[in-house]
Amino acid sequence: MDNEFEWTHESGIIIKRLSKENVLSLYNGHEIASHTLTHTYLEGKSEAEILFELREDKKNLENLFNREIK
């Protein structure tokens, strides 16, 4: 999150990444929800792959916001 940038997901959707400063400001005081680390489709993934996607995203968000993400 050092720089804002964008990329195209495998589905063709453009994903935009905000800078850390913008994210912290934008979500200040809001509930933060975790989803997946790489925005991958979970269908067809193994349980281990799914758990990795969920755990790593949650861990990264907790580090970023310095609080527990439920």
C-alpha positions in Angstrom: 0.0 0.0 0.0 2.9 2.3 -0.5 1.5 3.7 -3.7 -1.9 4.0 -5.2 -2.3 1.9 -8.3 -4.8 -0.3 -10.2 -4.8 -3.6 -12.0 -7.2 -5.8 -13.9 -8.6 -8.8 -12.1 -8.8 -12.1 -14.0 -12.5 -11.4 -14.4 -11.8 -8.1 -16.2 -12.8 -5.9 -13.3 -10.4 -3.0 -12.6 -9.2 -3.0 -9.0 -7.9 0.3 -7.6 -5.5 0.3 -4.6 -5.5 3.3 -2.3 -2.5 4.5 -0.4 -2.1 3.5 3.3 -2.8 7.1 4.3 -6.0 7.3 2.3 -7.2 4.0 3.6 -6.6 4.9 7.2 -8.3 8.2 6.8 -11.3 6.9 4.7 -12.1 4.0 7.1 -11.4 5.8 10.4 -14.2 4.9 12.8 -15.7 2.3 10.5 -16.0 -1.5 10.8 -13.5 -3.2 8.7 -14.4 -6.5 7.0 -11.9 -9.1 5.7 -12.4 -10.9 2.4 -9.5 -12.6 0.6 -5.9 -11.8 0.1 -5.7 -11.9 -3.7 -9.4 -11.4 -4.7 -9.3 -14.9 -6.2 -12.3 -17.0 -6.9 -12.7 -19.6 -4.1 -14.6 -22.1 -6.1 -12.3 -25.1 -6.8 -9.7 -24.0 -4.2 -8.7 -26.5 -1.5 -9.6 -25.8 2.1 -5.9 -24.9 2.8 -5.9 -22.4 0.0 -9.1 -20.8 1.2 -7.9 -20.6 4.8 -4.7 -19.0 3.6 -6.5 -16.4 1.6 -8.8 -15.5 4.6 -6.2 -15.6 7.3 -3.5 -13.6 5.5 -6.0 -10.9 4.5 -7.3 -10.6 8.1 -3.7 -10.5 9.5 -2.7 -7.8 7.0 -5.8 -5.7 7.9 -5.1 -6.1 11.6 -1.6 -4.9 11.1 -2.7 -1.9 9.0 -5.4 -0.7 11.3 -3.7 -1.8 14.5 -6.8 -3.6 15.9 -8.6 -6.9 15.7 -10.7 -7.5 12.6 -13.7 -9.7 13.4 
